[in-house]
Amino acid sequence: MKYGFTLIELLVVSGITLLLVAAAFPIYSNLQVSSQLNEGAAQLIQNLRLMRTMSAARLHNIPHGIYFDSNPTGPDRYVVFQGTSYAAREQGYDRVVQLDSAISLAPSLTQGSQEIVFSNTFALPSATGTVILTHSVSGARTLSINGAGKAEYE
């Protein structure tokens, strides 16, 4: 009676394991890209909805908004602010959200605007349109903001 495994049996098992790992790697990569895009889009939608809610509630009796900063030399970001515009904001209330370096931001808003400010009480946006988040490897998510200030995936 013999105990243990032969060299051929070990090589066959190792070969099968390597094949399975090699087949799973592309699937894992696609899931990671998709996860990064979904997380970035969900966070942006959440911040748009939060600024709309804060404006509707008249928090600090001032409008709230988001400024989109597409940076050609570094990671893109957006700034959640309090004020009638990004230029006239109260900087002490700024919250900067820097996107993953693999994700780029492309706002396509009315009048070429780079910001959305929600009016007090009715929370109507100063600009409408879409914001596209694109991953450097593959994939994109399009978010839309309508005239009532509702933000959602397209």
C-alpha positions in Angstrom: 0.0 0.0 0.0 1.4 3.4 -1.0 0.7 6.7 0.7 0.9 10.2 -0.8 0.6 11.6 -4.3 2.7 11.1 -7.4 4.5 14.0 -9.1 2.1 13.8 -12.0 -0.9 14.1 -9.8 0.5 17.2 -8.1 1.3 18.7 -11.5 -2.2 18.1 -12.9 -3.8 19.7 -9.8 -1.4 22.6 -10.0 -2.2 23.1 -13.7 -5.9 23.1 -13.1 -5.6 25.6 -10.3 -3.5 27.9 -12.5 -6.1 27.7 -15.3 -8.9 28.6 -12.9 -7.0 31.5 -11.4 -6.2 32.8 -14.9 -9.8 32.6 -16.0 -11.1 34.4 -12.9 -8.7 37.3 -13.1 -10.5 39.2 -16.0 -13.8 38.7 -14.2 -12.4 40.2 -11.0 -10.9 43.1 -12.9 -14.3 44.0 -14.5 -16.0 43.7 -11.1 -13.5 46.1 -9.6 -14.0 48.7 -12.4 -17.8 48.4 -12.1 -17.6 48.7 -8.4 -15.5 51.9 -8.5 -17.9 53.5 -11.0 -21.0 52.5 -9.1 -19.5 53.8 -5.8 -18.5 57.1 -7.4 -21.9 57.6 -9.0 -23.8 56.6 -5.9 -21.8 59.1 -3.8 -22.4 61.9 -6.3 -26.2 61.2 -6.4 -26.3 61.2 -2.7 -24.5 64.5 -2.4 -26.8 66.1 -5.1 -29.8 64.9 -3.1 -28.4 66.1 0.1 -27.7 69.6 -1.2 -31.2 69.7 -2.6 -32.7 68.6 0.7 -30.6 71.2 2.7 -31.7 74.0 0.4 -35.4 72.9 0.6 -35.0 72.9 4.4 -33.5 76.4 4.2 -30.5 75.2 6.3 -28.7 78.4 7.5 -31.2 80.2 5.3 -28.8 80.0 2.3 -28.8 77.9 -0.9 -26.5 74.8 -1.3 -24.8 73.4 -4.3 -22.1 71.4 -6.0 -19.2 72.6 -8.1 -17.6 70.2 -10.6 -13.9 70.5 -11.1 -12.5 68.5 -14.0 -8.8 68.6 -13.5 -6.7 67.8 -16.6 -3.5 67.4 -14.5 -4.7 65.4 -11.6 -7.8 63.6 -10.2 -11.2 65.2 -10.8 -13.2 66.4 -7.8 -16.4 68.1 -6.8 -17.0 70.5 -4.0 -20.2 70.5 -2.0 -20.7 74.1 -0.8 -23.0 76.6 0.9 -23.8 79.9 -0.9 -25.5 81.5 -3.8 -22.7 80.4 -6.1 -19.3 78.7 -5.9 -17.5 82.0 -6.2 -19.6 83.6 -3.4 -19.7 80.5 -1.2 -18.8 80.3 2.5 -15.5 78.4 2.2 -15.6 77.2 5.8 -18.5 74.9 4.9 -16.9 73.3 1.8 -16.6 69.6 1.5 -14.2 68.4 -1.2 -14.8 65.0 -2.7 -11.8 63.7 -4.7 -12.6 61.0 -7.2 -10.4 57.9 -7.7 -7.6 58.7 -10.1 -9.0 56.2 -12.6 -12.4 58.1 -12.8 -13.0 61.3 -14.8 -15.8 63.7 -14.4 -17.5 65.4 -17.4 -20.4 67.7 -16.6 -22.7 68.7 -19.4 -24.9 71.3 -17.8 -27.1 74.1 -19.2 -25.3 77.3 -20.2 -22.0 75.5 -19.9 -22.2 75.8 -16.1 -19.8 74.0 -13.8 -22.0 74.2 -10.8 -25.5 73.4 -9.6 -27.0 75.6 -6.9 -30.4 74.6 -5.4 -32.7 77.5 -4.5 -34.1 77.9 -1.0 -37.5 76.4 -0.2 -38.4 75.0 -3.6 -34.9 73.5 -4.2 -34.9 74.2 -7.9 -31.5 73.8 -9.6 -29.6 76.6 -11.3 -28.6 74.2 -14.1 -29.8 70.9 -15.5 -28.2 68.3 -17.6 -25.9 65.3 -17.2 -22.7 64.4 -15.5 -20.7 61.5 -16.9 -18.3 59.5 -14.8 -15.9 57.5 -17.0 -13.4 54.9 -15.9 -10.0 54.9 -17.6 -10.2 51.2 -18.3 -13.8 50.8 -19.4 -17.3 51.8 -18.5 -19.2 55.0 -17.8 -22.2 56.1 -15.7 -24.4 58.9 -16.7 -26.3 60.9 -14.0 -29.0 63.4 -14.9 -30.4 66.4 -13.1 -33.8 67.6 -14.2 -35.6 70.9 -13.8 -37.2 69.9 -10.5 -33.8 69.1 -9.1 -34.2 65.3 -9.2 -30.9 63.5 -9.6 -30.8 59.9 -10.9 -29.0 57.4 -13.1 -29.9 57.4 -16.8 
